[in-house]
């Protein structure tokens, strides 16, 4: 997944793990926008970090899980150097047509 100012990590999903934003220690300011659509009765997203985007073990939580709410944008803001970041639906999004999207922005240009 390309490194840049804006990457859509998850697009209207109910489960799954995003591709990796491979920061390789570059950038200091990171923000994830997490927003639900449809009728959401349950669901959560976990932002995770690892030393390498190819790491196949259990990634570490970079922040607390965010509960998905329909029609609401929640943000996770991180400051610091990270090897790799990703978003994971940690609790399946349920409800009539409910889903979640996650977008990533950083101060690192492509």
C-alpha positions as CSV (number, residue, x, y, z in Angstrom):
1,X,0.0,0.0,0.0
2,X,1.5,3.4,-0.9
3,X,2.7,5.8,1.7
4,X,1.1,9.2,1.4
5,X,-1.0,11.9,2.8
6,X,-4.3,10.0,2.2
7,X,-5.0,6.3,1.9
8,X,-8.5,4.7,2.2
9,X,-7.8,1.6,4.3
10,X,-11.2,0.1,4.6
11,X,-14.2,0.9,2.3
12,X,-17.7,0.0,3.5
13,X,-16.8,-3.4,5.1
14,X,-18.2,-5.4,8.0
15,X,-15.1,-7.5,8.7
16,X,-11.5,-7.7,7.7
17,X,-8.0,-6.1,8.1
18,X,-6.8,-3.3,5.9
19,X,-3.6,-3.2,3.8
20,X,-0.5,-1.8,5.5
21,X,0.7,1.7,5.6
22,X,4.4,1.2,5.6
23,X,5.8,4.3,7.3
24,X,9.3,2.9,7.9
25,X,9.7,5.4,10.8
26,X,8.8,8.5,8.6
27,X,6.2,11.0,9.6
28,X,5.2,12.1,13.1
29,X,1.5,13.0,12.8
30,X,-1.1,10.3,11.9
31,X,-4.9,10.4,11.9
32,X,-7.4,7.7,11.1
33,X,-11.0,8.7,10.3
34,X,-13.4,5.9,11.2
35,X,-17.1,6.2,10.0
36,X,-20.1,3.9,9.9
37,X,-23.0,3.9,7.4
38,X,-26.3,2.1,7.3
39,X,-27.9,0.9,10.5
40,X,-25.0,-0.2,12.8
41,X,-26.0,-2.2,15.9
42,X,-22.5,-3.4,16.8
43,X,-18.9,-3.1,15.6
44,X,-15.4,-1.8,16.4
45,X,-12.2,-1.0,14.7
46,X,-8.7,-1.4,16.2
47,X,-5.7,0.6,14.8
48,X,-2.6,-1.6,15.1
49,X,1.2,-1.3,14.7
50,X,4.1,-3.5,13.9
51,X,7.8,-3.2,13.1
52,X,7.2,-4.4,9.5
53,X,4.3,-4.5,7.2
54,X,5.1,-8.2,6.4
55,X,5.0,-9.2,10.0
56,X,2.6,-12.3,10.3
57,X,2.3,-12.4,14.1
58,X,-0.1,-10.6,16.4
59,X,0.1,-6.8,15.9
60,X,0.1,-4.4,18.8
61,X,-2.8,-2.1,19.6
62,X,-1.7,1.5,18.8
63,X,-4.8,3.0,20.4
64,X,-8.1,1.8,22.1
65,X,-10.7,0.2,19.9
66,X,-13.2,2.6,18.4
67,X,-16.9,1.7,18.4
68,X,-18.5,2.1,15.0
69,X,-21.4,4.5,15.0
70,X,-23.6,5.2,11.9
71,X,-23.4,8.7,10.6
72,X,-20.5,9.7,12.9
73,X,-16.9,10.2,12.3
74,X,-14.5,9.2,15.0
75,X,-10.8,9.9,14.9
76,X,-7.7,8.2,16.2
77,X,-4.7,10.5,16.3
78,X,-1.2,9.2,16.8
79,X,2.1,11.0,17.2
80,X,5.4,9.3,16.8
81,X,7.4,7.1,14.4
82,X,5.8,3.8,13.4
83,X,7.2,1.0,11.2
84,X,3.8,-0.1,9.9
85,X,0.1,0.7,10.7
86,X,-3.2,-0.9,9.7
87,X,-6.9,-0.9,10.7
88,X,-8.7,-4.1,11.7
89,X,-12.4,-4.7,12.3
90,X,-12.0,-6.2,15.8
91,X,-15.8,-6.6,16.3
92,X,-17.9,-7.5,13.3
93,X,-20.1,-4.7,12.1
94,X,-23.8,-5.8,12.3
95,X,-27.1,-4.2,11.5
96,X,-29.3,-3.6,8.5
97,X,-26.8,-2.5,5.8
98,X,-24.3,-1.4,8.4
99,X,-20.6,-1.1,7.4
100,X,-17.5,0.9,8.3
101,X,-14.8,2.8,6.3
102,X,-11.4,4.0,7.5
103,X,-9.2,6.7,6.0
104,X,-5.6,7.5,6.9
105,X,-3.9,10.8,6.6
106,X,-0.3,11.7,7.6
107,X,2.1,14.6,7.2
108,X,4.4,12.5,4.9
109,X,4.1,13.3,1.2
110,X,4.3,10.5,-1.4
